[in-house]
Amino acid sequence: MNMRKLFNIILCTALVAAMTSCEKFFTREPINEFSSETYFSNENELNMYAVGMLNSWLPDYTETSGGDAYNDLIATKTSTEFFRADVVWDDAKQGSWSWSFARRVNYMLEGMAKNGGKIQKDIYNHYEGVARFWRAYNYISRVKTFSNVPWLDHVIQPNEDDILYGDREDREYIVHMIVEDLKFACDNVMAGKFHGASGTTRNQIDKYVVNALAARFFLYEGTYRLNHKINHATGKEWNGKYESATELLELAAKSAKLIIDEGGFSLHPNYAELFTSPVLCADEVIWGQVQDPNVNGRHALTRYFNSSTLGQQYSGTKPLVHHFLKADGTPIATDEVSFTEEFKDRDPRLSATILSPGYKHLSLATNDMQPKPINCTFCKTGYMLVKWNIPDETHMQNGVDENSIPIVRYAEVLLIYAEAMNELGKFDKSVWDLTVGALRTRAGVKSIYPTAADPWLKSYYTEDVNNTHITEGNEAVALEIRRERVAELTFEGGLRQDDLYRWAQCDLIERRYKHQGWAGIWISDAEKASGFSFAGNTYTFGPGNSVNSETNYPISDTNNLNWSLEKAGAGWYLVYNYKLQWNDDKMYVRPIPATAKVVNPNITESYGW
């Protein structure tokens, strides 16, 4: 054995003993207070371990609401370095090569197997399903990041050189193993077992949580295969050894339909309340986190959405607003409409997402409800986000939010079912009425079954992009499903970025407004000269030497400042200039971290990196 390999094995042995959450390799002892030889022998012990996994991996507010920031429809102060045009991304910058989750899950599964005869069969299968759900859940994020990854289905020992120093498995094999885990979980995890006496907790893992997350992944991977002709980890065509795109979409439709038929969920009548209520809206929320100040404290979402110093200063964009229909169910004729006018007779979800005329908040100055103004110091486009916001200035200045956090909603399940059925060629008006039609009716928008593609939607998703493929099914329906995913699910759980990845349209992130930046509000010539009035303030567009203030955007004709005004018809778009990059399709996967290649020199790099 050479000295380098001996050093690496010593390093692995040290990592096995590590107990930190930032473990970077395959092996570590997750438990040292008890032994799997005697533990996992009754339901209480299984539940205790399962709750520990839940506490570790339940998405928090930053993932569920802030995880959707970096896409084509949300402007940010800067961006993640991966998309920044002034940054060269490489393996030294890449992280996320942690596999401690697999050891933690496999430790439970092996411990259960040693004590299985002591546990009632349905209870045993339930907890095996919970464990396998978590293994799949964590593996999904690794597949999305790296495509090809190692598969770890048992507790790896320091002497297993074939695994410790082995190469990655092919994505299709990994997906097959994820599918097997999810199918077992879907079949065996019980319904409602841990929802508490009131049935409104919704934070534990049950049958419907598992099926919802499974449907989400099956749709992701099925449509990914339809839009990506190669595995970007290898640069080669799919090998076709395991589940096909069609089979994955059938699984997505099956899991979604099970929830529709058996789950007892419904659409909450008040869309905006889903994101501001301290009580989880359990009629619609399948999985969520109740924000209890006595248990898990408060969060700071409202503050992050309303701060000139914190976070990425998330702002809506003109294309985001353009996705929303009129209340009569038809698309807008033009987006060249002044800010104060474009909310009239629109889908009410637009005003529940973007600050609009009539929105009020509790003012600290007057101690009563007052119109909320735009703040140009942190709103980059004129479109301030109000989804997830508590309308109270105290919350805008302090992290004291108590609104509960939906993680997976019934609305998303309906859209998963709609898209899967359309891709399978099984979509008709009955599916429309059950899914997209029901969502629009709940929102207060007339439901109109599409018979022709909306020209603006089609141009948005086909012009100046590498992949112009929209669907294997009905194109008009597919585009309306995309519109509905924006109107219904904006700024939830990273879903928009996932959509761009699976549709092979991440170049939309770079394209935006003429590859220049994010387009914001439209202003007339008169508004350019004198500003416009909103919430008691006059908002102006000053020359390049003016100061960015709460009511003024400094404008440069030479684009050497952050903002410019770009001619659009009889007026101008406000554009926040920030160039991004999508160099080529190699970016659909990340490079293997340099640290991982030091530990395992046999691992292959992703294609193009």
CORDAVEN-V811911 format. One record per residue. N is the residue number from 1. RES is the residue in one letter. PHI is phi in whole degrees, 0 to 359 (NA if undefined). PSI is psi in degrees with one decimal (999 if undefined). D_CENTER is the distance of its C-alpha to the mean C-alpha in Angstrom with 1 decimal. Layout:
# CORDAVEN-V811911
N|RES|PHI|PSI|D_CENTER  N|RES|PHI|PSI|D_CENTER
This chain:
# CORDAVEN-V811911
1|M|NA|126.8|45.8  2|N|285|164.6|45.2  3|M|294|-33.6|44.5  4|R|294|-42.0|41.0  5|K|292|-39.0|40.0  6|L|300|-42.5|41.8  7|F|299|-41.3|39.9  8|N|294|-37.7|36.5  9|I|292|-39.3|37.5  10|I|299|-41.5|38.7  11|L|297|-43.7|35.3  12|C|299|-41.8|33.5  13|T|298|-39.3|35.9  14|A|296|-38.9|35.1  15|L|292|-31.0|31.4  16|V|302|-37.1|32.2  17|A|277|-9.3|33.7  18|A|291|145.1|30.9  19|M|242|9.4|29.2  20|T|277|154.5|26.6  21|S|285|-11.6|22.8  22|C|264|23.3|22.6  23|E|309|132.1|24.4  24|K|249|5.5|24.1  25|F|227|-167.6|25.9  26|F|283|-30.4|26.4  27|T|242|137.1|28.9  28|R|191|154.5|29.3  29|E|274|114.6|30.9  30|P|282|-19.9|28.4  31|I|221|133.1|31.4  32|N|232|2.2|34.9  33|E|271|-14.8|36.2  34|F|212|169.8|36.7  35|S|245|141.2|37.2  36|S|292|-12.3|35.5  37|E|294|-29.8|39.0  38|T|240|-21.6|39.5  39|Y|280|177.0|36.2  40|F|62|34.0|33.9  41|S|253|0.8|37.0  42|N|207|168.9|36.1  43|E|297|-38.3|33.3  44|N|300|-42.4|33.2  45|E|291|-39.6|32.7  46|L|298|-43.3|29.9  47|N|294|-39.5|28.2  48|M|300|-44.7|28.7  49|Y|293|-40.2|27.0  50|A|296|-38.9|24.1  51|V|296|-35.8|23.6  52|G|298|-41.5|23.6  53|M|294|-41.1|20.7  54|L|300|-45.5|18.8  55|N|297|-30.8|19.6  56|S|281|-36.3|18.4  57|W|244|-5.6|15.1  58|L|299|123.4|14.0  59|P|301|139.4|10.8  60|D|262|-174.7|12.2  61|Y|295|-29.0|11.7  62|T|290|-29.7|10.7  63|E|276|-38.6|7.5  64|T|280|-33.0|6.8  65|S|246|-30.4|8.1  66|G|265|-3.6|8.6  67|G|279|1.3|5.5  68|D|248|26.1|5.1  69|A|283|-41.6|8.8  70|Y|266|82.4|9.9  71|N|214|-170.0|10.3  72|D|282|-17.6|13.4  73|L|253|-5.1|13.3  74|I|237|120.7|12.9  75|A|278|145.1|15.9  76|T|226|158.5|16.1  77|K|304|-50.0|19.3  78|T|235|-127.1|19.0  79|S|191|170.1|16.0  80|T|296|143.6|14.9  81|E|302|-28.0|18.1  82|F|300|-32.5|16.7  83|F|261|-6.4|16.7  84|R|285|132.6|19.7  85|A|290|-20.8|22.9  86|D|265|10.3|25.2  87|V|237|135.1|23.8  88|V|263|111.3|24.8  89|W|276|136.9|22.1  90|D|210|-176.5|23.8  91|D|294|-21.5|24.0  92|A|289|-26.3|25.3  93|K|272|-16.7|22.1  94|Q|279|137.1|19.8  95|G|236|-149.1|18.9  96|S|72|18.6|16.8  97|W|262|62.6|19.8  98|S|244|135.0|20.2  99|W|235|17.1|21.4  100|S|297|-28.3|22.7  101|F|300|-39.0|20.3  102|A|294|-42.4|22.3  103|R|296|-39.4|25.6  104|R|296|-43.6|24.7  105|V|291|-46.2|23.8  106|N|295|-31.4|26.7  107|Y|300|-42.4|29.0  108|M|293|-45.5|28.4  109|L|296|-40.3|28.9  110|E|289|-37.7|32.1  111|G|295|-39.5|33.3  112|M|298|-42.5|32.9  113|A|298|-33.3|34.8  114|K|288|-23.0|37.6  115|N|238|16.3|38.0  116|G|300|-32.7|36.9  117|G|294|-12.7|40.3  118|K|267|-4.6|40.2  119|I|241|136.8|37.1  120|Q|304|139.0|37.1  121|K|302|-45.0|35.6  122|D|291|-33.3|32.9  123|I|292|-43.8|31.9  124|Y|302|-49.2|31.8  125|N|295|-35.6|29.7  126|H|301|-49.3|27.2  127|Y|286|-30.8|26.7  128|E|297|-40.0|26.7  129|G|296|-40.6|23.9  130|V|298|-45.8|21.9  131|A|297|-43.4|22.6  132|R|290|-31.6|21.7  133|F|301|-48.3|18.4  134|W|295|-36.7|17.5  135|R|297|-45.0|18.8  136|A|296|-43.5|16.7  137|Y|303|-45.7|13.5  138|N|286|-36.0|14.3  139|Y|294|-33.3|15.7  140|I|303|-43.6|12.7  141|S|294|-33.4|11.0  142|R|289|-39.2|14.5  143|V|296|-43.0|14.9  144|K|298|-33.0|11.9  145|T|278|-47.5|13.4  146|F|243|-11.6|17.1  147|S|69|-78.6|17.7  148|N|274|129.2|21.1  149|V|215|166.2|21.3  150|P|291|150.7|24.0  151|W|250|120.7|24.1  152|L|242|108.1|25.5  153|D|245|12.7|26.7  154|H|206|170.4|29.4  155|V|286|112.9|30.2  156|I|285|134.3|31.2  157|Q|260|155.1|34.6  158|P|299|-18.9|35.8  159|N|265|5.4|38.3  160|E|272|73.2|35.8  161|D|299|-31.7|36.2  162|D|296|-26.5|35.0  163|I|266|-47.4|31.5  164|L|299|-33.1|31.5  165|Y|242|21.7|32.8  166|G|271|173.4|31.5  167|D|269|178.0|29.2  168|R|284|155.0|25.8  169|E|272|155.3|25.5  170|D|294|144.6|24.5  171|R|307|-42.5|20.9  172|E|295|-34.3|22.4  173|Y|292|-44.4|24.2  174|I|299|-44.5|21.3  175|V|298|-40.0|19.3  176|H|301|-42.7|22.5  177|M|291|-36.8|22.7  178|I|298|-44.1|19.2  179|V|301|-43.1|20.2  180|E|298|-43.1|23.4  181|D|298|-45.6|21.8  182|L|291|-38.4|19.5  183|K|296|-41.1|22.5  184|F|297|-44.2|24.6  185|A|297|-43.6|22.2  186|C|299|-35.5|21.9  187|D|279|-21.7|25.7  188|N|237|-24.2|26.6  189|V|291|134.3|24.3  190|M|281|161.2|26.0  191|A|265|128.4|25.0  192|G|70|9.6|25.3  193|K|295|-30.4|27.1  194|F|238|24.4|25.5  195|H|275|1.1|24.6  196|G|80|171.9|27.7  197|A|298|-34.9|30.7  198|S|275|-12.7|28.9  199|G|71|17.7|26.1  200|T|240|9.7|23.6  201|T|291|-54.3|22.1  202|R|62|19.3|19.1  203|N|254|-16.4|18.0  204|Q|277|170.9|19.8  205|I|268|117.6|19.1  206|D|229|-174.2|21.0  207|K|304|-40.3|21.4  208|Y|279|-32.7|19.0  209|V|299|-47.9|16.1  210|V|298|-46.3|16.9  211|N|293|-35.2|17.3  212|A|294|-47.0|14.1  213|L|291|-33.8|12.1  214|A|295|-45.6|14.7  215|A|300|-40.8|14.5  216|R|300|-46.2|10.8  217|F|289|-41.8|11.8  218|F|300|-40.0|15.1  219|L|295|-43.5|13.9  220|Y|304|-54.8|11.6  221|E|288|-35.1|14.7  222|G|297|-46.8|17.2  223|T|286|-30.2|16.1  224|Y|302|-45.1|15.5  225|R|294|-32.8|19.2  226|L|289|-31.0|20.4  227|N|260|-21.8|19.1  228|H|252|120.1|19.8  229|K|276|-11.5|23.5  230|I|227|162.2|23.5  231|N|276|112.8|21.9  232|H|291|-13.2|21.1  233|A|289|-27.8|22.1  234|T|243|-19.5|25.6  235|G|76|12.6|26.0  236|K|246|158.3|27.5  237|E|295|156.6|27.0  238|W|301|142.3|25.5  239|N|276|-19.1|28.3  240|G|71|20.6|27.8  241|K|280|-20.7|29.0  242|Y|235|-142.6|26.5  243|E|297|135.3|24.2  244|S|276|169.8|24.2  245|A|302|-41.4|21.5  246|T|298|-44.5|23.5  247|E|296|-38.2|23.7  248|L|294|-40.6|19.9  249|L|292|-34.9|19.5  250|E|296|-39.3|22.3  251|L|295|-39.2|20.7  252|A|299|-47.8|17.5  253|A|297|-38.7|19.9  254|K|296|-47.4|22.0  255|S|294|-40.8|19.5  256|A|296|-42.1|18.2  257|K|291|-32.7|21.8  258|L|300|-43.3|22.8  259|I|294|-42.0|20.6  260|I|299|-42.8|22.0  261|D|279|-35.3|25.5  262|E|246|-19.5|25.7  263|G|287|-23.8|23.1  264|G|73|17.2|24.8  265|F|273|159.7|21.7  266|S|212|169.3|22.1  267|L|277|124.9|20.4  268|H|297|134.3|21.1  269|P|295|-23.6|23.6  270|N|246|104.2|22.3  271|Y|299|-48.7|18.8  272|A|299|-32.6|18.8  273|E|294|-24.2|20.1  274|L|304|-28.7|17.0  275|F|250|-2.7|15.5  276|T|237|-10.3|18.9  277|S|282|134.6|20.8  278|P|291|-24.0|21.9  279|V|265|126.1|22.5  280|L|297|130.8|19.5  281|C|282|84.6|20.0  282|A|287|-11.2|20.7  283|D|294|-32.2|21.8  284|E|248|-32.9|18.2  285|V|282|120.1|16.0  286|I|275|-39.6|15.9  287|W|221|130.9|14.4  288|G|198|174.1|14.3  289|Q|239|116.2|15.9  290|V|284|128.4|19.2  291|Q|268|98.7|20.0  292|D|255|111.5|23.6  293|P|303|-23.7|25.5  294|N|276|-12.3|28.0  295|V|243|-60.0|25.6  296|N|244|18.9|22.4  297|G|71|-161.1|23.4  298|R|245|164.8|21.8  299|H|242|179.5|18.7  300|A|233|31.6|18.8  301|L|300|-48.5|16.0  302|T|302|-41.3|18.8  303|R|297|-41.8|20.6  304|Y|293|-31.6|17.8  305|F|282|-9.7|17.4  306|N|228|39.4|21.2  307|S|231|137.6|22.4  308|S|270|-0.1|24.1  309|T|237|-21.6|24.0  310|L|257|151.8|20.8  311|G|65|-161.6|17.3  312|Q|258|10.0|16.4  313|Q|54|54.9|17.9  314|Y|302|135.0|15.0  315|S|219|147.9|16.7  316|G|286|171.3|16.3  317|T|228|165.6|18.1  318|K|301|-45.2|20.7  319|P|298|-35.0|18.7  320|L|301|-50.0|16.1  321|V|296|-37.5|19.1  322|H|297|-27.9|20.8  323|H|297|-26.6|18.3  324|F|282|134.1|19.6  325|L|285|172.7|22.8  326|K|280|163.0|26.0  327|A|296|-22.7|26.9  328|D|278|5.5|29.4  329|G|87|5.2|26.6  330|T|253|155.9|27.6  331|P|289|158.8|25.8  332|I|290|149.5|27.1  333|A|284|-34.5|30.0  334|T|204|151.0|29.1  335|D|263|5.1|26.8  336|E|275|67.6|29.9  337|V|227|136.9|30.3  338|S|301|147.7|30.8  339|F|309|-44.2|28.1  340|T|289|-12.3|30.2  341|E|256|-23.9|30.8  342|E|283|-6.0|27.6  343|F|270|-7.1|26.2  344|K|290|131.6|29.4  345|D|57|36.4|29.1  346|R|253|166.3|25.4  347|D|312|120.7|22.6  348|P|302|-21.0|22.6  349|R|294|-21.7|18.8  350|L|297|-44.7|19.3  351|S|286|-18.1|21.4  352|A|275|-6.5|18.9  353|T|248|-41.1|16.3  354|I|241|137.7|18.8  355|L|304|127.3|22.1  356|S|223|166.1|24.9  357|P|305|135.9|28.6  358|G|98|-14.2|29.5  359|Y|287|131.6|26.7  360|K|233|154.4|28.5  361|H|222|163.4|27.9  362|L|283|114.7|30.3  363|S|275|133.1|32.3  364|L|289|-30.8|33.8  365|A|291|-38.7|36.7  366|T|250|-11.3|37.8  367|N|57|33.5|36.3  368|D|212|176.3|35.4  369|M|283|123.7|32.8  370|Q|230|154.3|32.8  371|P|303|136.6|30.9  372|K|272|126.3|28.0  373|P|275|161.5|28.6  374|I|286|145.6|26.4  375|N|238|106.4|26.5  376|C|289|-11.9|26.7  377|T|286|-24.5|26.6  378|F|234|-12.2|22.8  379|C|267|112.7|21.8  380|K|280|-16.5|21.9  381|T|232|-4.9|22.2  382|G|91|-12.2|23.9  383|Y|255|98.3|20.8  384|M|276|135.9|19.9  385|L|279|133.7|16.7  386|V|241|-8.8|17.9  387|K|300|135.2|15.1  388|W|79|-5.0|14.9  389|N|273|138.4|18.3  390|I|273|123.9|21.5  391|P|283|69.7|24.3  392|D|206|123.1|26.6  393|E|299|-27.5|27.6  394|T|301|-41.2|28.1  395|H|289|-27.6|24.4  396|M|287|-20.4|23.9  397|Q|253|-12.1|26.2  398|N|219|150.4|25.5  399|G|276|73.5|22.7  400|V|236|22.6|24.0  401|D|291|140.5|21.2  402|E|237|10.8|21.6  403|N|289|136.4|19.1  404|S|288|160.8|17.4  405|I|244|107.8|13.6  406|P|291|133.6|12.3  407|I|257|-45.3|9.7  408|V|227|129.4|10.4  409|R|245|155.3|12.7  410|Y|302|-33.6|15.5  411|A|303|-42.7|14.6  412|E|295|-39.2|11.6  413|V|300|-41.6|14.2  414|L|299|-40.3|16.7  415|L|287|-32.3|14.6  416|I|298|-47.1|14.0  417|Y|299|-43.7|17.8  418|A|299|-48.4|18.7  419|E|292|-42.0|17.1  420|A|298|-45.0|18.4  421|M|296|-37.1|21.8  422|N|292|-42.7|22.0  423|E|296|-29.6|21.4  424|L|276|-3.4|24.0  425|G|76|24.3|26.5  426|K|244|18.9|26.8  427|F|270|135.8|25.5  428|D|214|-174.4|28.0  429|K|296|-30.0|28.5  430|S|295|-37.2|28.4  431|V|291|-40.5|24.8  432|W|303|-49.4|24.0  433|D|298|-35.1|25.7  434|L|289|-28.1|23.9  435|T|243|-89.4|20.4  436|V|299|-43.5|19.9  437|G|300|-41.8|23.3  438|A|295|-39.1|22.7  439|L|294|-41.3|19.6  440|R|291|-38.3|21.7  441|T|297|-44.1|24.7  442|R|302|-38.8|22.9  443|A|285|-17.2|21.8  444|G|95|26.2|25.3  445|V|246|135.5|25.0  446|K|295|132.8|27.6  447|S|272|118.7|26.4  448|I|235|119.2|27.9  449|Y|292|125.2|27.6  450|P|286|135.0|27.1  451|T|245|-11.7|30.0  452|A|212|150.5|29.3  453|A|290|136.4|26.4  454|D|293|121.1|25.7  455|P|302|-39.2|27.1  456|W|294|-44.1|24.7  457|L|300|-44.9|21.6  458|K|297|-42.0|23.2  459|S|294|-36.8|24.2  460|Y|299|-39.0|20.8  461|Y|263|3.2|19.4  462|T|231|-17.4|22.6  463|E|270|132.2|24.5  464|D|59|39.9|24.4  465|V|228|155.9|21.8  466|N|288|-40.1|22.6  467|N|252|113.5|21.3  468|T|259|3.8|22.7  469|H|289|126.1|22.2  470|I|260|-45.5|20.5  471|T|195|159.9|21.3  472|E|271|-9.0|23.9  473|G|252|-139.0|24.5  474|N|279|118.9|25.4  475|E|295|-43.0|24.2  476|A|299|-41.9|24.6  477|V|294|-45.1|22.6  478|A|301|-41.8|19.7  479|L|292|-36.6|19.5  480|E|290|-31.8|19.6  481|I|294|-40.4|16.8  482|R|297|-42.9|14.7  483|R|300|-43.0|16.2  484|E|291|-33.9|15.4  485|R|296|-34.0|11.7  486|V|289|-50.8|11.9  487|A|297|-36.4|14.5  488|E|269|-35.8|13.0  489|L|242|8.5|9.2  490|T|306|135.4|9.1  491|F|61|43.1|7.5  492|E|230|117.1|5.7  493|G|60|23.5|3.1  494|G|71|18.0|1.5  495|L|292|-35.7|3.3  496|R|294|-44.0|6.1  497|Q|296|-40.2|6.3  498|D|301|-41.1|6.2  499|D|299|-44.3|8.7  500|L|296|-37.6|10.7  501|Y|294|-46.5|11.1  502|R|285|-26.0|12.2  503|W|274|1.1|14.3  504|A|57|44.2|15.9  505|Q|229|36.3|15.5  506|C|292|-16.0|14.1  507|D|293|-12.8|17.5  508|L|299|-30.5|16.4  509|I|296|-38.8|14.9  510|E|280|-35.9|18.5  511|R|295|-60.7|20.4  512|R|37|-127.1|19.4  513|Y|269|99.8|22.8  514|K|52|34.8|25.4  515|H|63|19.4|23.6  516|Q|254|-38.2|24.7  517|G|170|-157.5|21.9  518|W|259|127.5|20.1  519|A|279|135.5|22.3  520|G|247|-139.1|22.7  521|I|293|156.9|25.3  522|W|258|137.7|28.4  523|I|232|149.8|31.9  524|S|280|171.0|35.4  525|D|301|-40.6|38.3  526|A|295|-40.3|39.6  527|E|291|-31.9|36.4  528|K|297|-38.4|36.3  529|A|281|-40.1|39.8  530|S|240|-5.2|39.8  531|G|87|-178.2|36.2  532|F|226|157.1|34.8  533|S|259|138.2|35.0  534|F|201|131.6|32.2  535|A|52|38.1|32.4  536|G|85|0.3|35.8  537|N|244|157.3|35.0  538|T|252|125.4|35.8  539|Y|256|127.8|33.1  540|T|241|166.4|34.7  541|F|231|89.3|34.0  542|G|278|169.8|36.4  543|P|293|171.1|37.9  544|G|300|-24.7|36.6  545|N|268|6.4|38.7  546|S|280|171.8|37.4  547|V|255|138.8|35.1  548|N|289|113.2|31.5  549|S|235|-175.9|32.0  550|E|299|-24.4|30.4  551|T|235|14.0|32.0  552|N|219|133.8|32.5  553|Y|255|119.1|30.6  554|P|287|135.9|32.9  555|I|240|137.1|33.2  556|S|236|129.0|34.5  557|D|287|-17.3|36.0  558|T|261|6.1|35.7  559|N|61|22.5|31.9  560|N|267|6.9|32.9  561|L|243|175.3|31.1  562|N|293|-31.5|27.4  563|W|245|147.2|28.2  564|S|216|162.7|30.2  565|L|251|125.7|31.2  566|E|246|130.5|31.1  567|K|299|131.7|33.5  568|A|214|100.5|32.0  569|G|63|-125.9|34.8  570|A|269|15.2|36.8  571|G|206|-145.6|34.6  572|W|212|141.2|31.9  573|Y|271|135.9|28.2  574|L|281|124.0|27.2  575|V|240|128.0|25.3  576|Y|268|109.9|23.6  577|N|279|117.6|24.6  578|Y|201|104.6|22.4  579|K|282|138.5|22.6  580|L|236|170.2|19.8  581|Q|233|144.4|20.3  582|W|221|88.6|19.3  583|N|298|-51.5|22.5  584|D|194|-177.5|22.3  585|D|292|-9.9|20.5  586|K|300|-22.5|21.0  587|M|287|-6.9|17.9  588|Y|290|-14.4|15.8  589|V|230|159.9|16.8  590|R|260|157.8|17.7  591|P|290|154.5|21.2  592|I|289|130.6|22.5  593|P|304|142.5|23.0  594|A|301|-35.7|26.7  595|T|296|-35.9|27.2  596|A|292|-35.5|26.4  597|K|286|-24.0|28.9  598|V|291|-45.1|31.5  599|V|291|-40.3|31.3  600|N|233|91.6|31.2  601|P|290|-7.8|33.0  602|N|273|-8.3|32.8  603|I|284|139.3|29.1  604|T|272|148.9|28.5  605|E|276|154.1|26.3  606|S|293|148.7|23.7  607|Y|301|131.0|25.3  608|G|91|-17.0|26.0  609|W|264|999|25.3
